[in-house]
Amino acid sequence: MIAANTSWNLVNFRSNIILALQQRDYRVVAIAPRDAHEAQLANLGVEVHALDFRSSGISPLHDVHLFFKYLALLRAIRPAAFLGFTIKPNIYGSLAARWLGIPAINNVSGLGTAFIKQGLITHVATHLYRQAFRRSATVFFQNDEDREQFVAARMVTRNQSRLLPGSGVDLERFKPTALPPDTPFRFLLIARLLWDKGVHEYVDAARIVKQSQPDALFQVLGFADVDNRTAVPRAMLDRWIREGLIEHLGVTDDVRPSIAAANCIVLPSYREGLPRSLLEASAMARPIVATDVPGVRDVVDDGVTGLLCAVRSAPSLAAAMLAMIARSPHERRAMGEAGRARVERQFAIAEVTSRYLDAVDDALAPGSRLGS
């Protein structure tokens, strides 16, 4: 059983794991809220069980009901193992798996708003993670700083935790492409429209850059109207578009044409696990401008594959963007080539798949703590 907060997540980020499990003759069952990608999961040969829930916020009554929904599905299906992705499936799905003695394998792809803004929600999330992961066979983290924070807070033990190179990149699908002409210079942010992704800083930096580079373009590719308390309001997005500060490219199942059309990929996020957008951009040999924060530092080598800037600082972001424009085409091409080489060395999708299969084998091995 594989669970996430959207079918889109499973289709776009976990198809390699699904296919690898099927090749080992496992029947794969997916649990996720209904969305437009449910049919694509079914086309992969996955048995889909829709489980609708709000992915944002903590409502005790709603979350208790969610736990019992997972419990009922797990009890009925009795999977060999439960693979959890994203916050609520990780917490409530793993609690249900623990209740039934089913091995759980979790992926903490990033710490999210609950840990970016310290407060009551941070304490609640810490307690819930501690209970949910107490009996997990493996908890994967995508960077060492997130892992150390969970170990220090006793949410996981060091023996439970393992590092994973993100969700991996298909190097055959994401191939290097030639940089487009410098005029107009095109920046692209690939992310859900959330404040925590640095969208406001991106827009403010665009204002600064346009003072000296009026032809520069600033595009955003990603979901708007997201079910998240840090979502950018639609009215504000529409206002930025009317002002001519940014273009919203909407959403797509194939980001490659948008990356190929860009001169530079930007991510001003406040914190990341291991950003898939930057890995894919590097695989396509694009230089990067991004914030110097956990997760991003694992992808971007400052001055070599891109430029890092201060977090929550539009002036610092604008300065890095202007520095990227000022670099010669040869220098930007060299950055892109260095990024591609790094992805080839460290972030190939085959390595991610292999580590998941090893975790499943370990969890189900006779004599293991949770195996049978």
N, C-alpha and C positions, 0 to 999 in steps of 0.2 A: 504494500500500500504506500502510495506516494502522495503527499498532500502539500498544497500551497494556497496562497490567498487569491490566486487567479489561475484559470486554465492557460491564459497567455503566458504566465511565468513558466509553467510546465512545458508548454510547446516550444518556447523560445530558448529556455535555459537548461532544460532537463531531458530533452529528447535523446541525447547520447546515452544517458543512464538508463532510460526506459528501454531503448533498443538493445543495450548490452545485457540487461536482465532478461529480456525476452530470448536473446540468443542462448542464454543458459537455461531455457525452458521454464522460467518463472512466468506466472500469470501476473500481469501488472494491473493494479486497480488504482485509479486516481480519484482523489477527493478535492474538490475546489468549487467555489461559487460559480454560478452560471455566467458565461460570457460568450462572446462571438467565437472563441477558439475551442469550445467544447467539442465541436465536430472534428476538428483537426486532431484532438487527442484520440477520439474514437477511430479515426483513420489510421492512427499508429497501432491499432490493435489493442488499445487500452480500454478497460471497462471503467466507465465514468459514473461516479455517484456525485450529483450536485449537492453541495452543502452551502447554503447562502448564509453569509454573516457580514457584519460591518468590520472591515479590517482596521479601522481607526477607533481610538478611544477605548476606555475601560469602563464598562457598565457591569457591575457585579451580577445583576439578574441575567443580562444577555449572555455573559461569559459562562455562568453556571449552566445555562441551557446549551451553550455551544459544547461544553465538556460532555454533557450527557448525549448530545448528538454523535460526537466522535465515539463515545463509549458504545453506543448502540451499533454503529457501523462496524467498529472493530470486533465487537462480540459476534456479530452476524457473519462477517467475512473471515475472521481468524487468520490474518495474514502471517506469513513466516516472519516478516519484519515490517516496521513502520519507518518510512523515510519522511522527515519533516523539513519543510522549507518555509521561511517567513514567520513572523512572530506568533500569531495566534495558532496556526497549525503546530508550530514547534512546542508551544506551551500546552494547549488543551488536548491536542492529539497525543502528545507524549505522556501527559498525565493519564489519559485513558489507556494508552499502551502499558504504562507502568502498572495500572490497576489490574490489567488482565495478564500480566507477565509476558507481554510481547516485546521482543527487542526493538529499541528505538535507535535510529541513526539520525542525527540532527545536523543542520547546516545553518550557522549564524553568519549570514552574508553581510551584515552590518548592524550597528547598534541602534540606529534610528533616533527619533526625536526624544524618546524616553531617557536616553543617556547623553544626548547633546545638551539638553536643558535639565540640569539637576533639580529635583524637587520630589514631591510626594509620589508622582508617577514612577520616578526612578526607583524609589524604595519598594513600591508595589511590584514593578517589573522584576526587580532583583529577587524578591521573595518567590514570585511565580516561577522564574527560571530555575531557581535553586530546587524547588519541589519537582518541576517537570523533568529536569535533567539528572535527578538523583540516581536513577537506574539506567540512564541511556548507555548503550554499548559504546557509541562513539559520538562525539560532538566536534564537527568540523568548523574551523574558523578560517577566514580568508586573509587575515594578517595577524602578525604576532602581537600587536598592541591590543587588539580586541581579545585575543586569547588570554593574555596576561591579566587584563582587567577582570575577566570572568573567573580566572583561577584565584586572583587576590581576593575577590568578593565571595569566594566559596560557592559560586554558582555551578562550577564543574571542578573535577579533580584534574591534576596534570595528566594522569594516566588515561583519562577519558578523552582528552582533547588532542586533536590533530590539525595540522595546517593543510590547506588545500589551495592550489593556485587558481582561485576564483571558480567560475563555472567553465573555464577553458575557452579556447578559440579554435574554430575549425580553420586551419591554415590553408586548406584547399578552397574553402568558400570565401575567406577574406584574404585576398591577394593584393600585393602592392599595385597601386595605380599612379600614373604620372600626376604631378601637381597641376592644377589648372592655372591659367594666366593670373598674374598678380592684380590685375584691374578688372572688375572690382575685387578687393581682398575680402574673402568670405570666411567669417567665423561661424562655427556651428556648435551649439550646446545640445547634447542628446540626453534628455532626462525628463522625468515626470515634473510637472510644473509645481514644485514645492519650494517654500522659502528655504528649507534646509539644503536644497541643491544650489543655493546661491543665485537664484533667478533675479532677485532684486539687485544684487551687486553686478550681475551681468548687464542689466538694463542701465544702471547708473554708469557703469564703465563705458557702455556704448555711447552715452551722452558725451563723456569726456573725450573718447577717441574721435568722435565725429567732428569735434571742434577743429582738429587739424587734418583729419582724414574723412571728409564728408561723404566720400563714395563707398567707404567700408560698409559691408553688410553684416548683420547680426541675426542669425537664424536660430530657431528653437525647434527641435524635433522631439515630440513626446506627448504623453497624455495630459490633457487639461481636465478640469472638473474632477480631480482625483478624490476618492473617499479617504481623506486624510486631514487632520486638523491643521496641518501646515500648508494646505493647498492654496495656491494663488487664486484669488477670486477672478471669475470670468470677466467681470467689468473692468478690472485693472489690466488684464491681458489685452482686452479690446482697446483700452485707452493707449497702451504702449504701441499697439499696432497702428492705430490712427495717427499717432505722433510720428510714425515712421522710424521708430527706434529699433524694432525687431520685426521679423517675419515668423509667423508660426506655421510650420510645415505640416502640422497635424500628427498623425501616427501612421506607422507602416510596419509590415512584417519583414521588410527588407531595407535595412539602413544603408546598404552599400552604395546606392546611387547618391545619397545625400552626403556621405563621407567623401566619395570620389569628387564631388563638386566643390568641396570645401578646401580652403588653404590651410586651415588650422582648426583643431577641435578644442573646445573649451569646457572645463568643468570646475566651477567655483564652489564646490560642495563644502559643507561644514565638517563632514566626516563620511568615510566610505568603508565598505568591507574590502572589496577589490573591484573597482568599477569596470563593468563589462564594456561600457561605451569606449573607455580609453584603451582597453585591450584590443578591441576591434579596430579602433582608429590606428593604433600602432601597427597592427597586422597589415593594414592598408597603406602603411608608410606615411602617416600624417604626423606632423609636429603637433605638440600639445601645449596648451596653457592651462594650468590648474592650480588649486590651492595646496599649500604645504601642510597636509593633514594626514592622519592615519589612513591607510588604504591607498590613497593616491601616491604617497611616497614609495609604495611597493611597485608602482607601475612606471612612474615618471622619474627619470634620472635628470636632475636639474642641469640645464646647460648642455645636455647630451641628446636626450630624446624629446625635450621640451623645456618649458620655463615654469617654475613654481612661483607663486605669489602669496601674500599674506591672506589669511582667511578673514571673511567678513569685511574686506576692505576694497571698495570699488576703485579708489585711486591706485592701489597696488596692482589690482587686476588690469586696469587700463594701461599702466606703465608696462606690464608684461606684454599686453597685446600690441602696444606701439613698438616695443622692442622686437616682437616677432615680425611685424610689418617691415621694420628697418633692416632686418637680416636679408642677406642676398638669397636669391632662389637656390643657389648651390648650398648655402648653409641650412636652409629649411629642408632641402632634399636629404642632406646628410643626417639631420635629426630624424627624419622619417625612416631612413634606412637603418639607423641605430635602434629605433623603436621596433621595427620589424625583427631585427636580429634578436632583441631581448625577448620578444614574445615567442619566437621559435625555440629559444633556450629554456624558457621557464613556464610558459603558459599554454602549451599545446593541449587540446581537449582530450587526447588519448591518456594523458597523465591523470586528469581528473577522473575519468571513467575507471581507470585501473585502481585508483585509491578507494573509490566507492565499492567496487567489487571485492577488494580486500577487506573492507569494513563489514560487508555483508557476510563474507566467509568467516571472519572472526566472530561475529555475533551469533552465527548459527552452528559453529563448530561444536561437536560433542565435548563436554567438559568445560566449555566457556561459562562465564558467569550467568549469561542469559540464554545460551544455546540449549538445544534439546536433542 
